[in-house]
Amino acid sequence: MKDLQWFPPIPEPRAAFVPQVTLGLIMAAAMGGLLLARGHVAMAVVVWAVALALALGLLVPVLRVQILRAARGLGQVAGRISTLIFLWPFYFVVLGAIRAGLWLARVDLLDMRLDPDQPSYWQAAAPERKRARHYEQLFTVERARAKSHFLAWVIGFAAFAIILAGSSELVLRSMGFGDPVLYRVDPRIGYYPAPNQNVHRYGGDIHINAFGMRSRDVALNKPAGTYRILMLGDSTLYAGSYIDQGGMYATLLEKWLNENARLLPHSPQRVEVLCIGVNGWGPQHELAYVRAFGIFHADLVMVMGPPTDAYRARTGIAQMPFFVEGHRPHWAWREFWEHLLWDWNLRLTGAHGDYLSDPQAAKVLSDGIAAWMDIATLAQAQGARVDFELLPHEEEARNGKADGLTQRVLDGLLPELAKKRIPESYPLNFIGKNLGVLNFYHDGVHLDTAGHKLYALYLRDRVLDVANGQ
């Protein structure tokens, strides 16, 4: 039997393979590009490398042997590892326990071993020379080639598609796809995260409380002996799904302020930091939220985020696809393609254009600054202090000055804040001197883990100064 040709040789690639290979490369390139755009550099490189290796293996015969040899080696290593992890414990523990139990109970399922006088079911086999011709007929290459390949191709393609879909679904789910943060569409506010969610996504845990905040659960009324801070902002405050809830600068700020609570006015027993930061929000969204929910009896209201948020009108979410509550995607692939099509449509429509070239930019900016000032007026009327913490982009911090778009916002906003004696901060120097030491930014706008820690330390000192009127 060992001398027989059990499997037919792999046929040489034909020109008919070229369209399938091209389509596969295009899909792999698109998937890798999406992974890269979402910050998964290692995963994108793996997808591109695997796709390129498969394409070269099909189209270049010289490389096929080496690729197959490498794949065979990886398969053997993976098989041995999986055997050690899964099969050996199962064999020794499960099957061993079953065999021991049968032996102790004197149970012989085939009635062949316990009674030596009973005849065996095993019969002598025919000689090898008589069996050889039957083996040849069963596994002959010519017979397989004589049949039509259409049904085999359809079955093989269907099996490959099922395996690919199942494995990719598992990979995408391990990255967080298929379990997105759901949003509530609100005619007053526009949108915000749907209340009461717990999601693990892109490596970070996300908890949304009953008020749509990415914060721990809080009561509407402030408990006695509590100093409460309400933070309003965009995705830089939300921190992104790649930042764990405990690594957000709002969470860290609450922790460190509680360690220094005696330095706040009236030496409160505890400090609460409420964080309502939402992707794509601007001043109009923040003002509408405050009008709908109030300021939660906060002692300090802080407006957070880049100054360019002032150019955002109260529209739907603009930078990413989102799913409304009650419509969670059942498959990770569905969300993946939503992201892919969304990015494609943004580039196709030019939605990432320059704000300054928009003829409505001046009107949107004026309305945005007015909305921020309305938030300040509303908070001050309820006895809260107000502080504006304006976050520079990485390029601005590196250059040590605001760019033209940001400067336009500052020119309109800072005089209005000065009229109301509202403190503000735009820490170009603080961030600039830390850029070379730590990876402060994740993507040039949003902070990375180290950036959240350093910014939380900076905000701790800022809060102590503002709260005490310094």
KENULO-377158 format. One record per residue (C-alpha): residue in one letter; x, y, z. Coordinates in pm, whole numbers, plus 50000, padded with zeros to 5 digits. Example, Ala and Ser with C-alpha at 12.3 -4.5 7.8 and 13.67 -1.06 7.14 Angstrom:
A	51230	49550	50780
S	51367	49894	50714
This chain:
M	50000	50000	50000
K	50282	50242	50072
D	50403	50216	49711
L	50069	50322	49563
Q	49992	50672	49439
W	49728	50764	49692
F	49681	51126	49585
P	49705	51275	49235
P	49976	51537	49176
I	49878	51903	49204
P	49815	52030	48851
E	50016	52318	48714
P	49841	52656	48740
R	49641	52754	48437
A	49541	53094	48306
A	49192	53033	48449
F	49340	53076	48796
V	49443	53437	48728
P	49097	53598	48779
Q	49043	53410	49107
V	49390	53503	49230
T	49337	53866	49131
L	49000	53879	49307
G	49149	53721	49618
L	49436	53972	49621
I	49194	54263	49587
M	48983	54133	49878
A	49293	54072	50089
A	49428	54418	50009
A	49095	54575	50106
M	49077	54379	50430
G	49438	54459	50515
G	49381	54826	50437
L	49083	54838	50671
L	49279	54667	50947
L	49564	54913	50897
A	49324	55209	50905
R	49186	55081	51236
G	49534	55056	51386
H	49584	54677	51357
V	49922	54695	51180
A	50040	54343	51268
M	49713	54184	51157
A	49719	54379	50828
V	50075	54263	50755
V	49976	53902	50824
V	49676	53924	50587
W	49884	54076	50308
A	50170	53828	50356
V	49940	53524	50348
A	49757	53651	50040
L	50084	53723	49859
A	50226	53381	49947
L	49915	53203	49819
A	49917	53404	49497
L	50285	53335	49432
G	50233	52968	49508
L	49961	52941	49244
L	50120	53157	48975
V	50495	53087	49012
P	50584	52715	49000
V	50940	52775	49119
L	50821	52920	49450
R	50544	52666	49504
V	50772	52398	49643
Q	50925	52631	49899
I	50588	52774	50000
L	50436	52427	50034
R	50735	52312	50234
A	50703	52611	50469
A	50329	52560	50499
R	50381	52189	50566
G	50631	52273	50840
L	50394	52525	50998
G	50113	52271	50976
Q	50322	52007	51150
V	50418	52247	51428
A	50057	52361	51470
G	49940	51998	51468
R	50189	51896	51736
I	50100	52194	51952
S	49727	52132	51918
T	49783	51761	51988
L	49972	51836	52306
I	49715	52091	52418
F	49389	51922	52321
L	49424	51560	52204
W	49668	51415	52457
P	49476	51533	52764
F	49154	51409	52604
Y	49309	51073	52519
F	49459	51009	52860
V	49195	51171	53079
V	48865	51104	52900
L	48938	50785	52711
G	49159	50656	52989
A	48882	50707	53243
I	48633	50533	53013
R	48861	50234	52958
A	48936	50207	53329
G	48567	50221	53408
L	48483	49950	53154
W	48763	49730	53283
L	48654	49769	53645
A	48292	49702	53552
R	48392	49398	53344
V	48210	49535	53043
D	48319	49420	52698
L	48128	49613	52432
L	48221	49372	52150
D	48221	49054	52358
M	48562	48959	52225
R	48807	48987	52515
L	48654	48875	52840
D	48564	48527	52717
P	48866	48360	52551
D	48650	48076	52416
Q	48429	48311	52217
P	48520	48341	51846
S	48670	48666	51724
Y	48511	48900	51473
W	48847	48962	51310
Q	48905	48757	50997
A	49226	48692	50805
A	49280	48938	50520
A	49344	48844	50159
P	49707	48841	50039
E	49864	49175	49941
R	49894	49084	49573
K	49518	49031	49547
R	49433	49354	49724
A	49675	49575	49526
R	49465	49595	49210
H	49159	49700	49407
Y	49356	49978	49574
E	49475	50099	49235
Q	49117	50116	49107
L	48998	50304	49415
F	49266	50573	49404
T	49363	50587	49040
V	49427	50930	48892
E	49288	50843	48551
R	48948	50752	48687
A	48920	51082	48873
R	49015	51275	48561
A	48761	51088	48352
K	48476	51237	48555
S	48348	51589	48528
H	48529	51843	48749
F	48230	52077	48774
L	48061	51915	49073
A	48393	51869	49253
W	48482	52234	49184
V	48146	52352	49321
I	48176	52138	49633
G	48536	52245	49689
F	48458	52611	49638
A	48159	52591	49874
A	48367	52415	50140
F	48645	52673	50102
A	48394	52960	50128
I	48238	52811	50442
I	48577	52755	50606
L	48696	53104	50507
A	48376	53268	50632
G	48384	53078	50960
S	48751	53143	51032
S	48731	53509	50932
E	48422	53550	51151
L	48621	53420	51447
V	48916	53647	51367
L	48695	53954	51328
R	48511	53878	51651
S	48841	53843	51836
M	48917	54198	51718
G	48586	54332	51845
F	48375	54334	51529
G	48021	54203	51566
D	47972	54359	51909
P	47980	54735	51847
V	47875	55012	52078
L	47514	55092	51991
Y	47384	55447	51958
R	47057	55610	52041
V	46917	55849	51783
D	46770	56150	51965
P	46592	56435	51783
R	46716	56686	52041
I	47080	56580	52070
G	47137	56400	51744
Y	47288	56080	51880
Y	47479	55942	52177
P	47573	55593	52306
A	47270	55389	52405
P	47245	55353	52784
N	47358	55051	52984
Q	47610	54873	52762
N	47913	54657	52835
V	48133	54588	52533
H	48483	54447	52487
R	48626	54586	52167
Y	48971	54632	52009
G	49129	54520	52336
G	48945	54763	52565
D	48649	54725	52799
I	48371	54980	52749
H	48097	55054	52998
I	47817	55296	52910
N	47604	55404	53204
A	47235	55495	53216
F	47303	55846	53078
G	47505	55739	52774
M	47835	55828	52941
R	48147	55617	52922
S	48172	55631	53298
R	48083	55417	53594
D	47721	55421	53706
V	47622	55745	53881
A	47305	55893	54027
L	47138	56195	53873
N	47153	56377	54208
K	47498	56434	54352
P	47558	56244	54679
A	47642	56447	54988
G	48011	56515	55045
T	48092	56470	54675
Y	48277	56702	54439
R	48140	56631	54091
I	48301	56717	53756
L	48112	56695	53426
M	48330	56656	53116
L	48183	56728	52773
G	48370	56641	52456
D	48423	56432	52146
S	48608	56107	52068
T	48929	56233	52231
L	48740	56231	52560
Y	48562	55904	52477
A	48918	55770	52429
G	48845	55513	52159
S	48771	55144	52200
Y	49141	55057	52199
I	49176	55232	52539
D	49045	55035	52833
Q	48793	55206	53058
G	49048	55224	53338
G	49306	55386	53108
M	49097	55687	53004
Y	49224	56020	53130
A	48880	56089	53279
T	48899	55768	53486
L	49258	55832	53589
L	49175	56191	53680
E	48896	56073	53911
K	49132	55825	54077
W	49409	56078	54136
L	49172	56354	54251
N	49028	56117	54510
E	49381	56071	54641
N	49403	56451	54680
A	49042	56530	54766
R	49143	56735	55071
L	49295	56995	54835
L	48956	57069	54675
P	48712	57323	54818
H	48540	57207	55139
S	48758	56890	55144
P	48498	56653	54993
Q	48485	56287	55087
R	48498	56174	54726
V	48529	56301	54369
E	48316	56191	54072
V	48419	56258	53712
L	48131	56216	53466
C	48252	56166	53109
I	48015	56229	52818
G	48246	56217	52518
V	48098	56095	52191
N	48253	56029	51850
G	48194	56318	51611
W	48034	56549	51867
G	48066	56924	51846
P	47940	57218	52055
Q	47582	57182	51929
H	47562	56821	52049
E	47715	56908	52387
L	47475	57199	52443
A	47175	56986	52346
Y	47285	56712	52588
V	47318	56959	52875
R	46975	57103	52799
A	46825	56753	52793
F	46993	56605	53101
G	47125	56906	53292
I	47473	56937	53441
F	47411	56666	53706
H	47466	56918	53988
A	47832	56938	53892
D	48070	57167	54077
L	48290	57200	53769
V	48194	57171	53402
M	48487	57106	53167
V	48465	57136	52787
M	48725	56903	52637
G	48866	56832	52293
P	49036	56996	51993
P	48930	57353	51912
T	48830	57241	51562
D	48526	57068	51714
A	48366	57410	51677
Y	48329	57339	51304
R	48096	57045	51369
A	47728	57114	51321
R	47462	56908	51497
T	47443	56631	51240
G	47458	56254	51252
I	47782	56074	51326
A	48019	56159	51045
Q	48343	55963	51083
M	48228	55603	51125
P	47929	55374	51065
F	47714	55316	51370
F	47434	55082	51468
V	47131	55205	51656
E	47005	55028	51966
G	46793	54723	51889
H	46983	54657	51564
R	47305	54493	51674
P	47472	54312	51380
H	47446	53935	51406
W	47767	53877	51211
A	48108	54039	51245
W	48136	54035	50865
R	47837	54268	50840
E	48003	54531	51055
F	48334	54481	50872
W	48175	54554	50536
E	47986	54851	50684
H	48321	55000	50785
L	48475	54921	50448
L	48188	55074	50250
W	48171	55373	50483
D	48538	55456	50433
W	48501	55408	50060
N	48200	55641	50042
L	48378	55907	50248
R	48666	55908	50002
L	48433	55891	49705
T	48228	56190	49819
G	48524	56391	49947
A	48372	56425	50294
H	48722	56468	50442
G	48767	56800	50268
D	48926	57113	50410
Y	48696	57299	50648
L	48831	57634	50530
S	48714	57565	50173
D	48355	57513	50290
P	48147	57825	50222
Q	47941	57749	50535
A	48248	57713	50761
A	48225	58067	50900
K	47859	58025	50993
V	47918	57682	51153
L	48215	57818	51349
S	48015	58115	51477
D	47730	57885	51586
G	47976	57646	51751
I	48142	57916	51961
A	47798	58051	52057
A	47692	57700	52168
W	48001	57664	52386
M	47930	57999	52547
D	47569	57893	52609
I	47702	57587	52796
A	47919	57816	53008
T	47629	58049	53080
L	47398	57762	53176
A	47661	57606	53407
Q	47746	57935	53576
A	47377	58006	53633
Q	47359	57680	53833
G	47661	57770	54046
A	47923	57558	53868
R	48269	57668	53763
V	48357	57630	53396
D	48688	57538	53234
F	48786	57487	52870
E	49064	57232	52811
L	49158	57256	52443
L	49365	56966	52308
P	49625	57033	52033
H	49686	56796	51746
E	50021	56618	51735
E	50152	56835	51451
E	50058	57152	51639
A	50230	57031	51956
R	50539	56937	51757
N	50553	57276	51584
G	50471	57465	51902
K	50190	57667	51746
A	49830	57628	51631
D	49761	57574	51263
G	49546	57813	51064
L	49221	57627	51123
T	49272	57606	51499
Q	49391	57965	51525
R	49071	58079	51362
V	48873	57909	51639
L	49096	58047	51913
D	49062	58401	51775
G	48684	58375	51808
L	48662	58176	52133
L	48927	58317	52367
P	48791	58676	52375
E	48446	58540	52466
L	48592	58328	52747
A	48785	58627	52876
K	48464	58832	52898
K	48314	58571	53134
R	48646	58513	53314
I	48641	58147	53219
P	48982	57975	53242
E	49114	57785	52945
S	49422	57584	52857
Y	49586	57491	52528
P	49897	57295	52642
L	50123	57311	52338
N	50442	57321	52544
F	50341	57046	52788
I	50254	56799	52512
G	50538	56909	52285
K	50809	56832	52540
N	50663	56481	52597
L	50631	56379	52231
G	50989	56257	52208
V	50979	56062	52533
L	50656	55865	52504
N	50411	55766	52234
F	50168	56040	52328
Y	49928	56019	52033
H	49759	55718	51880
D	49683	55867	51540
G	49783	56233	51554
V	49457	56344	51715
H	49355	56084	51973
L	49580	56008	52268
D	49749	55674	52322
T	49770	55497	52658
A	50078	55692	52770
G	49918	56015	52649
H	49609	55952	52862
K	49825	55905	53173
L	50029	56220	53119
Y	49726	56428	53026
A	49542	56304	53337
L	49833	56425	53552
Y	49822	56761	53377
L	49444	56786	53428
R	49475	56695	53795
D	49682	57007	53857
R	49454	57213	53636
V	49142	57103	53825
L	49297	57185	54162
D	49389	57533	54036
V	49052	57604	53872
A	48847	57464	54160
N	49030	57688	54405
G	48993	57994	54182
Q	49360	58025	54092
